[in-house]
Amino acid sequence: MKTKLIKLQELLDVSKLLNSSMNINKILKLLLKKSLELIDGGDAGMISLYNPENGMLEIKAYEGVGDCIKDLKFLPGESFAGRAFSDKKLIFILIQPMYGRP
């Protein structure tokens, strides 16, 4: 029950954040961080937005991965990000540890 109340409070905090007048990039970073806290096993993620000027998905927020992805861009349908955009569905990737493998 306590965990459910904590999650509800987190959702309320996110709602307040979305109604604030903060910079959109700051909002997306905080939204991603809070979302990952609410997902069991959620330790990495990214939010990309579609740029109609170049037809690309551009990464605006990321967590749990290195800065090497910050300038990546994807076409709709390309990679997991592009597929999620084209299919209008969330993609959750479960990566199993590879213990004992070289």
N, C-alpha and C positions, 0 to 999 in steps of 0.2 A: 504494500500500500504506500509506503514511504517513497519508494522508487517512482511510483506513478505520480505522486504529488510533485516530486522533483522535476519530472519530465513535463508536467503541466506548467510548472513555474517557468521552465526553460522556454516553452512555447509562448507563454505570455511575454517573456523578455524579448523574444524574437519579434513578436507582434509590435511591441513598443518600438523596437529598433526600426522596423519597416515604416512606421508612422513618423519617425524622426526626420529631421531635415539634414541628415548627414550626407556626405559624399557617397555616390552609388558604389564606388569601388570599396570603400570602407564598410558599407552595409553588406556587400557580397562576401567580403572576407569574414566578417563576424557571423553572418548567416551560415556560411560553410562550417566554421568552427563549431557553432552551436549544433548544427545538424549532425556532425560527426560525433559529438558527445552523446547524442541521443540514439545513435545506431550502435548496436552491439557489434564490436569488431570494426567499427568505423574509425580507421586511423589515417586514411588518406583520401583526398578527393579534390575535385576542381569544379569551377563554374565557368562556363564559356558563354559568351553572348554573340549572337549573330550580327555581323556588320553588313548591312545591305549595300554599302558602297563598294566593297570588294567581294561580297558573296562568301565570306569566310567566317568561321567560328573562331573567336579570339578569347584566349584564357584571361579572365579578369580576377579570379581568386583561386588559390590553391593552398593545400595544407598537407603536410606529411610527405611531400616530395621535394626534391631539390629545385633550386632556381633555374635549372636547365630547361624547364618546360615553359617558363614565363612568356617567351616570345613565339611559342608554337601556334600555328593556325591550322584549322582543318576545314575541308570542304564538307558540306552536308552529305552524310552517308559514308564519310571516310573515318576510319578508326572507331573506337567505342564512342567517343564524343560526337562524331558526326552521325553515327547510327542512332544514338539516343535522340539527337535533334530531329533527324528525319522520321524516326518512328514515334516521336513524341512520348518516349518512355524512359524511365530511369533504368540505368544499367548498374547493377551491383556486382562487383567482381570479387569473388572469394579466392584468395591466394593461399594455398596450403604450404606450410613450411616444408622444405625438402631436407629433412634430417637424414644423415647418413649417405647423402648423394654428393658426388664430387662437384 
